[in-house]
Amino acid sequence: MTRDLKDRIEPVREIAEDQKALTIDDATLPVVDLGPLATGKPEDRAAVAVALGKAARESGFFYIVNHGIPQEQIDALFAASRAFHEKPRSFKMRWWSGFTTHHRGYVPFEENGSDFPKSINFNEAWDMSFEAPADHPDYLAEWRMTGPNVWPDIPGWKQTVQGYYDSVFSLGLTLLDTLALELGVDPAELRQHITAPCSQMRLLRYVPNDMPATKEIVGIASHSDFECFTILLQGGPGLQVMNADDVWIEAPPIPGAFVVNIGDIFETWSGGQFKSTQHRVTNSGRERYSVPLFFGLDYHAVVEPLEKFRTPEAMAKYPPMRAGEHLMRMSVNAFRYMADAREKGELVLDFDVPEENPFKREAKQP
């Protein structure tokens, strides 16, 4: 880590300390301790699997602690995010995601949603994903969410961000294997779909503003995530989760913990036993940093209920879908440059794009 990044760590820590709201004892969501996985004992692994499965079935959202990602690496990532987002817009737009065919780089806040300025998601982001080679067929086909990353011209930045991505992606593989154990399936059955996955990571900054918090003016609007699950690092409160009773609750950061939520793919695999949960970020008007990693599958991986969950009801509710196509269906209207390209005929998709995610649920309160 360079001196330039080290100098930014303490201010980010101060923001996190100022906005911190919860301890483990006060947690609004289940807290799962991954520490016993390190023993290698089958009984410890089974106990963690049971805890993860219970949280995945009941709420679909939970905290994880003792996950193995050192605090120094987390601090360095927040510092790198701030180092980029503090740059002038003219600098950041040199790496605008619209310059790529596979959605990599800077996403300014006005890209968030095709109906801007009617509704506003007050965030900007740096988007990256699993590093696939430039000769990968999905990259050559364009608009396939697969390919090489781009990197801003900041000394040491690539090493810091890529290092964190690699660590959290490895944690994702551990979670995948443990959830497979809970479902009673061979982890290899799930891992076979992970060679060059659409596993995006976003360095998000919620933009300070004096706009009111309304249904149309938010940090991020209500949605489920489209992949297997998300591993979220929060730098401050604002996240709200639809709990097991379909009621919105706060899910503030807990020091040393990640927030994990089940996504559409795992709900499908489990035939609906695991819950892809709605969540949103309110517009507090304050600056906020967060970093989600969306743990996904290869673009062409066919997703349907696993064999043991293929009841007639499950097959009717969860027809087969390609992982990357589901991601593109949801992304094309989430990013303005994609919607514009599709309207102009520059982006042609060979599948339907629904108006909203079929996994969406409505809360029982406004």
Secondary structure, DSSP 8 states (H G I E B T S, - for coil): --HHHHTTHHHHHHHHHHH----GGG-SS-EEE-GGGGG--HHHHHHHHHHHHHHHHHTSEEEEES-S--HHHHHHHHHHHHHHHTS-HHHHGGGBGGGSSS--EEE-GGGB-TTTTTSEE-EEEEEE--B--TT-HHHHHSSSS-B-----S-TTHHHHHHHHHHHHHHHHHHHHHHHHHHHTS-HHHHHTT-SSB---EEEEEE--------SSEESEEEE--SSSEEEEEESSS-EEEE-TTS-EEE----TT-EEEEE-HHHHHHTTTSS----EEE---SS-EEEEEEEE--BTT-EE---GGG--HHHHHHS--EEHHHHHHHHHTTTBHHHHHHHHTTSS--SS---SS-TT----S--
